[in-house]
Amino acid sequence: MNTLLEFITFTKGMEYLIAIGFLLAFIGFWQLVRGKGKGRIITIAVMAYLVIGIMIVLGSCLAPGPR
């Protein structure tokens, strides 16, 4: 990140990832609170692993590479 444009682009991309992650986490939490039975917990666990995986992949795409 040598220029202001690169910094702003990186910051904006991370901001979007955090916002999407928060929304998905809130949906999972809402299902956990309102849902009944063990099936909901398993669904939320799978969804959490998918969200973490997607965040890692997108974060690695936004992170600056070696120079």
Backbone bond lengths (Angstrom), bond angles and torsions (degrees), N, CA, C in turn:
res aa  C-N    CA-C-N  psi(-1)  N-CA   C-N-CA  omega(-1)  CA-C   N-CA-C  phi
1 M - - - 1.439 - - 1.525 108.95 -
2 N 1.274 114.85 94.03 1.452 119.85 -178.75 1.517 112.73 -102.70
3 T 1.315 117.87 -19.86 1.460 120.07 -176.94 1.517 110.29 -119.31
4 L 1.313 114.56 164.10 1.457 120.60 178.37 1.528 110.79 -65.49
5 L 1.318 116.88 -36.73 1.467 120.87 179.52 1.529 111.51 -62.33
6 E 1.327 117.26 -42.72 1.467 120.42 177.49 1.530 111.11 -63.25
7 F 1.313 116.89 -40.97 1.459 120.97 179.23 1.522 111.43 -64.31
8 I 1.321 117.30 -45.46 1.462 121.38 -179.40 1.526 110.24 -65.14
9 T 1.325 117.59 -41.25 1.463 121.21 178.75 1.524 111.19 -62.67
10 F 1.317 116.70 -44.47 1.470 121.04 178.69 1.525 110.95 -63.28
11 T 1.328 116.54 -45.33 1.461 121.09 -178.75 1.521 111.00 -64.16
12 K 1.312 116.76 -42.57 1.467 120.67 179.78 1.531 110.90 -65.23
13 G 1.310 117.27 -40.69 1.463 120.64 178.58 1.517 111.40 -63.30
14 M 1.331 117.28 -43.91 1.467 120.43 178.23 1.526 110.83 -65.51
15 E 1.322 117.08 -35.52 1.458 121.01 177.92 1.528 110.45 -62.66
16 Y 1.312 117.23 -43.33 1.464 120.78 178.25 1.534 110.83 -63.99
17 L 1.323 117.40 -40.86 1.467 120.15 178.23 1.519 111.57 -63.07
18 I 1.306 117.19 -41.39 1.460 120.64 178.66 1.525 110.46 -65.10
19 A 1.326 117.51 -41.78 1.456 120.79 -179.89 1.530 111.55 -64.59
20 I 1.328 117.40 -43.70 1.464 120.75 178.83 1.524 110.33 -65.54
21 G 1.322 116.39 -41.53 1.462 119.99 177.60 1.517 112.07 -61.85
22 F 1.328 117.09 -40.93 1.463 120.19 178.15 1.520 111.05 -64.22
23 L 1.322 117.38 -43.21 1.463 119.72 -179.96 1.531 111.42 -63.01
24 L 1.318 117.20 -43.26 1.466 119.70 179.10 1.531 111.16 -67.61
25 A 1.321 117.06 -37.73 1.462 120.01 177.46 1.520 110.97 -65.65
26 F 1.326 117.25 -38.15 1.455 120.45 178.90 1.528 111.00 -66.09
27 I 1.320 117.00 -40.28 1.465 119.97 177.67 1.530 110.06 -63.10
28 G 1.328 116.95 -43.60 1.464 120.33 177.45 1.514 111.98 -62.77
29 F 1.330 117.30 -42.24 1.460 120.78 178.16 1.523 110.72 -64.08
30 W 1.318 117.24 -40.60 1.460 120.76 179.58 1.534 110.55 -63.94
31 Q 1.318 117.47 -40.32 1.463 120.07 177.04 1.523 110.77 -65.43
32 L 1.303 117.01 -37.21 1.460 120.81 178.79 1.517 111.13 -65.20
33 V 1.322 116.89 -41.79 1.464 120.90 -178.50 1.519 110.64 -72.06
34 R 1.308 118.26 -44.77 1.464 122.03 -174.23 1.523 113.77 -88.31
35 G 1.327 118.29 -20.21 1.458 121.44 -176.08 1.522 112.42 -78.76
36 K 1.298 114.79 161.93 1.457 121.38 177.77 1.520 108.52 -126.57
37 G 1.320 116.53 142.44 1.454 120.96 175.40 1.513 113.23 96.88
38 K 1.323 113.78 167.23 1.459 120.72 -177.27 1.526 112.27 -77.41
39 G 1.292 118.13 -23.06 1.460 121.71 -178.86 1.513 112.53 -61.64
40 R 1.319 116.76 -33.91 1.466 120.82 179.05 1.524 111.29 -65.60
41 I 1.319 117.32 -40.24 1.466 120.89 -178.16 1.527 110.05 -65.43
42 I 1.328 116.82 -40.59 1.463 120.29 178.58 1.529 109.93 -65.60
43 T 1.324 117.38 -41.20 1.464 121.25 178.61 1.524 110.64 -62.39
44 I 1.318 116.83 -42.59 1.459 120.86 -179.65 1.528 110.42 -67.32
45 A 1.330 117.82 -37.74 1.464 120.51 178.74 1.525 110.68 -63.90
46 V 1.325 117.13 -43.37 1.467 120.70 178.11 1.522 110.28 -64.03
47 M 1.332 116.70 -43.06 1.451 120.66 179.14 1.532 110.80 -63.15
48 A 1.326 117.83 -38.47 1.465 121.15 179.38 1.525 110.60 -64.25
49 Y 1.331 117.35 -43.07 1.468 119.89 178.38 1.525 111.09 -64.13
50 L 1.322 117.70 -38.12 1.460 120.49 177.98 1.529 111.09 -65.25
51 V 1.329 116.19 -42.22 1.463 119.99 179.52 1.520 110.35 -63.84
52 I 1.324 117.48 -43.77 1.461 120.74 179.20 1.526 110.19 -62.03
53 G 1.320 117.36 -42.35 1.461 120.88 178.24 1.518 112.48 -62.82
54 I 1.321 116.41 -43.75 1.463 120.60 179.40 1.527 110.33 -64.85
55 M 1.334 116.75 -40.60 1.467 120.11 178.80 1.528 110.95 -63.09
56 I 1.323 117.03 -39.91 1.464 120.03 179.62 1.534 110.74 -66.42
57 V 1.318 116.62 -43.07 1.470 119.83 -179.61 1.531 110.53 -65.24
58 L 1.323 117.33 -46.84 1.457 119.73 -179.43 1.523 111.56 -68.64
59 G 1.317 117.08 -35.88 1.457 120.02 177.66 1.512 112.26 -65.07
60 S 1.327 116.13 -37.08 1.459 118.53 178.36 1.527 111.61 -71.20
61 C 1.319 116.96 -26.87 1.463 119.71 176.39 1.528 110.97 -72.56
62 L 1.325 117.15 -32.90 1.458 120.42 -178.55 1.516 113.08 -84.94
63 A 1.318 116.79 -24.79 1.467 119.67 -177.54 1.525 110.08 -67.11
64 P 1.313 115.34 141.12 1.472 117.87 178.97 1.530 110.68 -67.88
65 G 1.303 115.53 138.89 1.456 121.12 -179.34 1.521 111.71 -81.90
66 P 1.324 116.44 175.55 1.471 119.57 178.02 1.523 110.87 -66.47
67 R 1.287 114.76 149.21 1.478 119.01 -178.25 1.485 110.70 -108.26
